[in-house]
Amino acid sequence: MKILLIYPYFLEDRVHEEEISVVPMGVYYVGAVLKENNYDVEILNWHKVNKASCDVIKETLIEKKPDVIGFSIMHANRWGGIEIARIAKQIDPKVKIVFGGIGTTFLWKHLLKHFKEIDYAVLGEGEYTFLNLIKCIEKHNYKKIKDIKGIAYRKKNKVVKTKPAEIIHNLDKLPMPAKYFNYQHVSLTRGCPGNCTFCGSPQLWGHKVRFHSPDYFVNQIELLFKKGITFFYFSDDTFTLKKDIVIEICKKILNRELKIVWVAISRVNYVNDEVLYWMRKAGCIQISYGVESGSEKIRKILNKNIKTDQIKKAFALTPRYGIMARAYFIYGCQGESWDTIQDTIDLIHEIKPLSIIFYILDIFPGTALYSDFKKKCKITDDIWLKRIEDIIYFQSDPDLSQDMILAFGQKLRMNYYENLAGFTDDIEVIDDKELYELHADFFSRLGMTFDYGDYANIEAIKDKDRVAERLYKKSLDYHPDQRSFLGLGIIKQKMGEYIQSAKILSEGVEHFPESEQLNICLGISYLNLREYNKALPYFLKFKDSKEANYYITACNEALGISKI
């Protein structure tokens, strides 16, 4: 029996595509449960595929010949799932189509009522529900379908739902997906202690947070690390909820010498000096905090139960340990005005985040906002028959307009980018020699964002090379850092200061003699100084490199010409 698990495409492109371009962690758990039960299962990330790729979809489905296709629906990709399901049914009318995920959990009746391509919906936590459904389908034992908890389906043209499935109390009993699949997003917990009006997590998971054990979590990372994966996203809603568990995990990562880099999400009221120290030591380079607004009034409307003092404390502490503090802000909320936008700007200037993601407030099924929206506007779930991904809140609020929202966003972004360079000047890290090398890494990573990364193409940020240069120099004040030597060397090359560039890069090569980038860059500086004899040895160290060979040829030609 062949089973495909597909993460379908969205209707619209995203500015921050990294937020939604990866297969949800739950799909890998579903796949692992199926693998443990000896099913032939394959996971396809079709986020990049779209309706225009119809031939690719057809060819793949014809080649794979699935008996069952499970779709991971995040709501905004539901149309992608529907369109792929239609193609699958055209190829093989007998293929069974199962929708699951948060989008399905909150719109199961709507989806089954209007889209005949969908045979079954898995609701909530789907690992064992989906397994039980597969077993019934495999044996053609459709009379037993009604006994499976946690599903919905059509019976005599009526949509019916079975009893809810029991939650998995001991998450460690789940098979480890890393045994079968490669991925970078890992999760310690399921659930969130918050109850924000814009979030579906409380309805999906409940308010009680469940944990994997530290051993399970680190064993998973170690398995992936041994496969060559060194960068991870810790995707929990609030990774730092239990500080003792976080510290134990960090110590295990260090004891096992797992040289990894990772980012996490937290609430501002769940971090302190001790946990930040151990997170940084274990490889954490960024923590994202949901701040949402600088206005306490707006945060209260959103039921974001955090205080301004807690926000200030978290954003003061986090960079002190060489961890980038990233802020999520939402605008276009009920009661939003130029005054509340100014409150947000004022708070940004106080907390000086080194990265911000600004969102317009969206309404999704499963949230308190959506329930209020349906009552206020007297609409039903049939609104999702439109080819839309979401409902933007301001469209339902007569006090807000599209022009206002666009102006709010423009003001927030421009003000932030115009002041970001100054924020970097105000960074103070803790004076702890154990952290000096990590501080150097922190400043060099930050410098690179202005040089080549997220900020490099943002016109509102002025003198980006100068900002990067200051950060690289600050990095080297703490410890030799390969990234900083390279960044400074390239900046000096761009300025035409090749003697200075060669001096900086020579020092870098002394510390990192095997670095191909440093050696080649140093050779280029000497080339520009027409010191070909000095340049050539640095290229010859990497004569198997295509880039080095180009410069070897250039040196030989120059030396040959000089001999004539």
RODO-493678 format. One record per residue (C-alpha): x, z, y. Coordinates in Angstrom, 1 decimal. Example, Ala and Ser with C-alpha at 12.3 -4.5 7.8 and 13.67 -1.06 7.14 Angstrom:
     east       up    north
     12.3      7.8     -4.5
     13.7      7.1     -1.1
This chain:
     east       up    north
      0.0      0.0      0.0
      1.5     -1.1      3.3
      0.8      1.0      6.4
      1.8      0.1     10.0
      1.8      2.6     12.8
      1.8      0.8     16.1
      2.3      2.1     19.7
      0.5     -0.7     21.7
      1.2     -2.1     25.1
     -0.3     -0.9     28.4
     -2.2     -3.1     30.8
      0.0     -2.4     33.8
      3.8     -2.1     34.4
      5.1      1.3     35.5
      7.7      2.2     38.2
      8.9      5.0     35.9
      8.5      3.2     32.6
     10.8      5.7     30.8
      7.9      8.1     31.0
      5.6      6.1     28.6
      7.8      3.4     26.9
      8.7      5.5     23.8
      6.6      6.1     20.7
      4.9      9.5     20.9
      6.5     12.2     18.8
      3.3     12.7     16.8
      3.6      9.2     15.3
      6.9     10.1     13.7
      5.4     13.2     12.2
      2.5     11.1     10.8
      5.0      8.6      9.4
      7.1     11.4      7.8
      4.0     12.9      6.1
      3.2      9.5      4.6
      6.8      8.9      3.5
      6.9     12.3      1.8
      3.8     11.1     -0.1
      5.6      7.9     -1.2
      3.7      5.5      1.1
      5.3      2.3      2.5
      5.0      3.0      6.2
      6.7      1.3      9.2
      6.5      2.3     12.9
      6.4     -0.5     15.5
      6.9      0.2     19.2
      4.9     -2.6     20.8
      5.0     -1.2     24.3
      7.0     -4.2     25.5
      4.8     -6.6     23.6
      1.7     -7.8     25.5
     -1.3    -10.2     25.1
      0.9    -13.1     26.1
      3.0    -12.4     23.0
      0.1    -13.2     20.8
      2.3    -15.4     18.5
      4.7    -12.6     18.0
      1.9    -10.2     17.0
      0.4    -12.8     14.6
      3.7    -13.6     13.0
      4.6    -10.0     12.5
      1.2     -9.1     11.0
      1.3    -12.1      8.7
      4.8    -11.2      7.5
      4.1     -7.4      7.1
      0.6     -7.8      5.4
     -0.5     -4.3      6.2
     -3.5     -2.7      4.3
     -3.9     -0.1      7.1
     -2.9     -0.1     10.7
     -2.8      3.1     12.7
     -2.7      2.9     16.5
     -1.3      5.6     18.7
     -3.6      5.6     21.8
     -2.5      7.4     25.0
     -5.7      6.1     26.7
     -3.9      3.7     29.1
     -2.9      1.5     26.1
     -6.3      1.4     24.5
     -6.9     -2.2     25.4
     -3.6     -3.1     23.8
     -4.7     -1.4     20.6
     -8.1     -3.2     20.7
     -6.5     -6.6     21.2
     -4.0     -6.2     18.4
     -6.7     -4.9     16.1
     -8.8     -8.0     16.8
     -5.8    -10.2     15.9
     -5.3     -8.2     12.7
     -8.9     -8.5     11.7
     -8.8    -12.3     12.3
     -5.8    -12.6     10.0
     -7.2    -10.2      7.3
    -10.8     -9.0      7.7
    -10.1     -6.4      5.0
     -7.4     -4.5      6.9
     -8.4     -1.0      7.9
     -7.9     -0.1     11.6
     -7.5      3.5     12.5
     -7.2      4.8     16.1
     -5.6      8.2     16.8
     -3.8     10.0     19.6
     -5.1     11.8     22.7
     -6.9      8.8     24.0
     -8.9      8.5     20.8
     -9.6     12.2     20.5
    -11.4     12.2     23.9
    -13.1      8.8     23.6
    -13.8      8.5     19.9
    -17.6      7.9     20.3
    -17.1      5.3     23.0
    -14.5      3.4     21.0
    -16.4      3.3     17.7
    -19.6      2.4     19.4
    -18.3     -0.6     21.3
    -15.4     -1.9     19.3
    -16.3     -3.0     15.8
    -12.6     -3.7     15.0
    -12.0      0.0     14.8
    -12.9      1.5     11.4
    -11.9      5.1     11.8
    -10.8      7.5     14.5
     -8.5     10.4     13.8
     -9.1     13.3     16.1
     -6.6     15.9     17.3
     -3.6     16.8     15.2
     -3.5     13.9     12.8
     -0.8     14.3     10.2
     -2.8     15.5      7.2
     -6.1     14.0      8.4
     -4.6     10.6      8.3
     -2.9     11.2      4.9
     -6.3     12.3      3.5
     -7.9      9.2      4.9
     -5.2      6.9      3.5
     -5.7      8.5      0.0
     -9.4      7.7      0.2
     -8.8      4.1      1.4
     -6.2      3.5     -1.3
     -8.6      4.6     -4.1
    -11.6      2.8     -2.4
    -13.3      6.2     -2.6
    -15.3      5.7      0.6
    -18.0      8.3     -0.5
    -15.4     11.0      0.1
    -14.7     10.0      3.6
    -17.4     12.3      4.9
    -15.5     15.2      3.4
    -12.3     14.6      5.4
    -12.1     16.9      8.4
    -11.1     15.6     11.8
    -12.3     12.0     11.7
    -15.1      9.9     13.1
    -16.5      6.6     11.8
    -19.6      4.4     11.6
    -22.3      5.1      9.0
    -25.2      2.8      8.9
    -24.4      1.6     12.4
    -24.3      5.1     13.7
    -21.2      6.9     14.9
    -20.6     10.2     13.1
    -18.0     12.9     13.3
    -16.9     15.2     10.6
    -16.0     18.9     11.0
    -12.8     19.6     13.0
     -9.5     19.7     11.1
     -7.7     23.0     11.0
     -4.6     23.2     13.1
     -1.2     23.4     11.5
     -0.2     27.1     12.1
      3.3     26.8     10.7
      4.8     23.7     12.2
      7.9     24.1     10.0
      5.8     23.0      7.0
      5.7     19.5      8.5
      8.4     17.2      7.0
     11.2     16.4      9.3
     10.8     12.9     10.8
     14.5     12.6     11.4
     15.0     12.2      7.6
     13.2      8.8      7.9
     13.3      7.6     11.5
     15.6      7.5     14.6
     14.3      8.7     17.9
     15.4     10.6     21.0
     12.2     12.6     22.0
     12.0     15.9     20.2
      9.6     18.8     20.5
      9.9     22.5     19.8
      6.2     23.4     20.6
      2.7     22.2     20.6
      0.5     23.4     23.5
      0.9     24.7     27.0
      0.0     28.0     28.6
     -1.3     26.2     31.7
     -4.8     24.9     32.4
     -4.3     22.3     35.1
     -7.4     20.3     35.9
     -5.6     16.9     35.6
     -4.0     17.5     32.2
     -5.6     17.0     28.7
     -3.2     19.3     26.9
     -5.4     22.3     26.9
     -8.3     20.4     25.3
     -6.0     18.7     22.8
     -3.9     21.6     21.6
     -5.7     24.7     22.8
     -4.1     27.4     24.9
     -2.1     29.1     22.1
      1.3     27.5     21.9
      2.8     27.0     18.4
      6.5     26.9     17.8
      8.9     25.3     15.3
     11.7     27.7     14.3
     15.1     27.3     16.1
     16.6     26.2     12.7
     14.0     23.5     12.2
     14.5     22.2     15.7
     18.3     22.2     15.7
     18.4     20.8     12.1
     16.3     17.9     13.4
     18.8     17.3     16.3
     21.7     17.5     13.9
     20.3     14.9     11.6
     19.8     12.5     14.5
     23.2     13.4     16.0
     24.8     12.4     12.7
     23.1      9.0     13.0
     24.8      8.5     16.3
     22.1      9.7     18.7
     23.6     11.9     21.5
     21.0     11.8     24.3
     17.7     13.7     23.8
     14.5     14.3     25.7
     13.1     17.8     24.9
      9.5     16.8     25.5
      7.6     20.1     25.4
      5.2     20.8     28.2
      7.1     24.0     28.8
     10.4     24.2     26.7
     11.5     27.5     28.2
      8.3     29.4     27.4
     10.1     31.9     25.1
     13.6     32.4     26.5
     15.0     34.2     23.4
     14.1     31.1     21.3
     15.7     28.8     23.8
     18.9     30.8     24.0
     19.0     30.9     20.1
     18.6     27.1     20.0
     21.4     26.7     22.6
     23.8     28.9     20.7
     23.1     27.0     17.5
     23.8     23.7     19.2
     27.1     25.1     20.4
     28.1     26.7     17.1
     27.4     23.5     15.2
     29.5     21.6     17.8
     26.7     19.1     18.5
     28.1     17.2     21.6
     24.7     16.2     23.0
     23.2     15.7     26.4
     19.5     16.5     27.0
     16.8     16.9     29.5
     13.8     19.2     29.4
     10.5     20.1     31.2
      9.6     23.6     32.3
      7.4     25.6     34.6
      9.0     27.2     37.6
      8.0     30.7     36.5
      9.8     30.4     33.1
     13.4     30.1     34.0
     16.1     32.7     34.9
     19.9     32.9     35.2
     20.5     33.7     31.5
     18.4     30.8     30.1
     19.8     28.3     32.6
     23.4     29.3     31.7
     22.9     28.7     28.0
     20.9     25.5     28.5
     23.8     24.1     30.6
     26.4     25.2     28.1
     24.4     23.4     25.3
     24.2     20.1     27.1
     21.1     20.3     29.4
     21.6     18.1     32.5
     18.1     18.0     34.0
     14.9     20.1     34.1
     11.7     18.6     35.4
      9.2     21.0     37.1
      5.6     20.3     37.9
      5.3     21.4     41.5
      2.4     19.1     42.3
      2.0     20.0     46.0
      3.6     22.0     48.8
      0.1     23.2     49.7
     -1.1     26.3     48.0
     -4.7     25.2     48.7
     -4.1     21.9     46.8
     -2.3     23.7     43.9
     -5.3     26.0     43.6
     -7.7     23.1     43.5
     -5.5     21.6     40.7
     -5.5     25.0     39.0
     -1.7     24.9     39.1
     -1.0     28.6     38.8
      2.4     28.9     40.4
      3.5     30.5     43.7
      5.6     29.0     46.4
      8.2     31.8     45.9
      8.5     30.9     42.2
      9.1     27.3     43.1
     11.8     28.1     45.6
     13.5     30.5     43.1
     13.6     27.9     40.3
     15.0     25.1     42.6
     17.6     27.5     44.0
     18.8     28.7     40.5
     18.8     25.4     38.5
     21.4     23.4     40.4
     23.7     26.5     40.6
     24.3     26.0     36.9
     25.0     22.3     37.3
     21.5     21.2     36.1
     19.6     18.6     38.2
     16.2     20.0     39.3
     13.6     17.2     39.3
     10.2     17.7     40.8
      6.8     16.2     40.0
      4.5     15.8     42.9
      0.9     14.6     42.9
     -0.8     13.4     46.1
     -4.3     12.0     46.9
     -6.0     15.2     45.6
     -9.3     16.7     46.8
     -8.7     18.1     50.3
     -5.6     16.1     50.8
     -4.8     15.4     54.5
     -1.8     14.8     56.8
     -1.5     18.6     57.0
     -1.2     19.1     53.3
      1.2     16.2     53.0
      3.3     17.9     55.7
      3.2     21.1     53.6
      4.7     19.1     50.7
      7.4     17.6     53.0
      8.2     21.1     54.3
      8.5     22.4     50.8
     10.7     19.5     49.7
     13.1     20.3     52.6
     13.2     24.0     51.4
     13.8     23.4     47.7
     15.9     20.2     48.1
     15.2     18.6     44.7
     17.7     16.0     43.6
     15.1     13.8     42.0
     11.4     13.5     42.6
      8.6     11.6     40.8
      5.6     11.1     43.1
      2.2     10.3     41.4
     -1.2      9.4     42.8
     -3.8     11.7     41.2
     -5.4     10.0     38.2
     -8.4     11.0     36.2
     -8.3     10.8     32.4
    -10.8     11.8     29.7
    -10.2     15.3     28.2
     -9.5     16.8     31.6
    -11.5     19.1     33.8
    -11.2     16.5     36.6
    -12.9     14.0     34.4
    -15.8     16.3     33.5
    -16.4     17.0     37.2
    -16.1     13.2     38.0
    -18.8     12.3     35.4
    -21.2     14.9     36.8
    -20.5     14.0     40.4
    -20.7     10.3     40.0
    -23.3     10.3     37.3
    -21.4      8.0     35.0
    -20.8      7.9     31.3
    -17.8      7.0     29.1
    -18.9      3.4     29.3
    -16.9      3.1     32.5
    -14.0      2.5     30.1
    -15.5     -0.8     29.1
    -13.7     -2.1     32.2
    -10.2     -3.4     31.7
     -8.7     -0.4     33.6
     -6.1      2.1     32.6
     -7.3      5.0     34.6
     -9.5      6.2     37.5
     -7.7      7.1     40.7
     -9.2     10.2     42.2
     -9.5      9.0     45.7
    -11.9      6.2     44.6
    -14.5      8.9     44.1
    -13.8     10.9     47.3
    -15.4      9.6     50.5
    -12.9     11.6     52.6
    -10.0      9.5     51.2
     -9.3      5.8     51.3
     -6.8      3.5     49.8
     -5.0      3.0     53.1
     -4.7      6.8     53.5
     -3.2      7.2     50.0
     -0.7      4.4     50.6
      0.3      5.9     53.9
      0.7      9.4     52.2
      2.9      7.9     49.5
      5.0      6.0     52.0
      5.5      9.0     54.2
      6.5     11.2     51.2
      9.0      8.8     49.8
     10.6      7.7     53.0
     11.1     11.3     54.2
     12.6     12.3     50.9
     15.0      9.4     50.6
     16.1      9.7     54.3
     17.0     13.3     53.6
     18.4     13.2     50.1
     22.0     12.7     51.1
     21.8     15.9     53.1
     20.3     17.8     50.1
     23.4     16.9     48.0
     25.6     18.4     50.7
     23.9     21.7     50.3
     24.4     22.1     46.6
     26.2     25.3     45.6
     27.2     25.9     42.0
     28.0     29.3     40.5
     31.7     30.2     40.5
     32.2     30.6     36.8
     35.4     29.1     35.3
     33.6     28.6     32.0
     31.3     26.1     33.7
     33.9     24.3     35.8
     34.1     21.3     33.5
     30.3     21.1     33.3
     30.2     21.4     37.1
     32.5     18.3     37.3
     30.2     16.5     35.0
     27.2     17.4     37.1
     28.6     16.2     40.4
     29.9     13.0     38.8
     26.5     12.2     37.2
     24.8     12.8     40.6
     27.4     10.6     42.3
     26.7      7.8     39.8
     23.0      7.8     40.7
     23.9      6.7     44.2
     26.6      4.3     43.0
     24.9      2.5     40.1
     21.8      4.5     39.1
     18.3      5.2     40.3
     19.2      5.4     44.0
     21.6      2.5     44.2
     19.0     -0.1     45.3
     16.9      2.1     47.6
     17.4      0.9     51.1
     16.1      4.1     52.8
     19.1      5.9     51.5
     22.0      5.1     53.9
     25.7      5.2     53.2
     25.3      5.5     49.4
     28.9      4.8     48.7
     29.9      7.6     51.1
     27.5     10.0     49.4
     28.8      9.0     45.9
     32.4      9.4     47.1
     31.8     12.9     48.4
     30.2     13.9     45.1
     33.0     12.4     43.0
     35.6     14.3     45.0
     33.6     17.5     44.6
     33.5     16.9     40.9
     37.3     16.6     40.7
     37.7     19.8     42.7
     36.4     21.5     39.5
     37.9     19.5     36.7
     39.3     16.1     35.8
     36.3     13.9     35.1
     36.5     10.3     33.8
     33.3      9.2     35.5
     34.6     10.5     38.9
     38.0      8.9     38.7
     36.4      5.6     37.8
     33.7      5.9     40.5
     36.2      6.7     43.2
     38.5      3.9     42.1
     35.8      1.3     42.3
     34.6      2.5     45.7
     38.1      2.2     47.0
     38.3     -1.3     45.5
     35.1     -2.3     47.3
     36.6     -1.1     50.5
     39.7     -3.1     49.9
     41.9      0.0     49.7
     43.8     -1.0     46.6
     46.8      1.3     47.0
     44.4      4.3     47.2
     42.4      2.9     44.3
     45.5      2.5     42.1
     46.6      6.1     42.9
     43.2      7.6     41.9
     42.9      5.5     38.8
     46.5      6.2     37.7
     45.7      9.9     37.8
     42.5      9.2     35.8
     44.5      7.3     33.2
     46.9     10.2     32.9
     44.0     12.5     32.0
     42.1      9.9     29.9
     44.7      7.4     28.5
     42.3      5.9     26.0
     39.6      5.0     28.5
     39.2      1.3     28.5
     37.2      1.3     31.8
     39.9      3.3     33.7
     42.7      1.2     32.4
     41.1     -2.1     33.2
     40.0     -0.9     36.6
     43.6      0.2     37.3
     44.9     -3.2     36.2
     42.4     -4.9     38.6
     43.8     -2.8     41.5
     47.3     -3.9     40.7
     46.1     -7.5     40.4
     44.7     -7.3     43.9
     48.0     -6.0     45.0
     49.7     -8.9     43.2
     51.7     -6.5     41.2
     51.2     -8.5     37.9
     53.9     -6.8     35.9
     52.3     -3.4     36.6
     48.8     -4.7     35.9
     49.5     -6.5     32.5
     50.3     -3.4     30.3
     46.9     -1.8     31.2
     45.1     -4.9     30.0
     47.3     -5.4     26.9
     46.2     -1.9     25.7
     42.8     -3.4     25.0
     43.6     -7.0     24.0
     40.7     -7.1     21.6
     38.3     -6.7     24.6
     36.9     -9.9     26.1
     37.1     -8.5     29.6
     40.7     -7.4     29.2
     41.6    -10.9     27.8
     40.3    -12.5     30.9
     42.7    -10.5     33.0
     45.6    -10.9     30.6
     45.2    -14.7     31.1
     45.1    -14.3     34.8
     48.3    -12.1     34.8
     50.2    -14.5     32.6
     49.2    -17.5     34.7
     50.3    -15.6     37.9
     53.6    -14.6     36.3
     54.2    -18.1     35.0
     53.6    -19.5     38.5
     56.0    -17.0     40.0
     58.7    -18.0     37.6
     58.6    -21.7     38.7
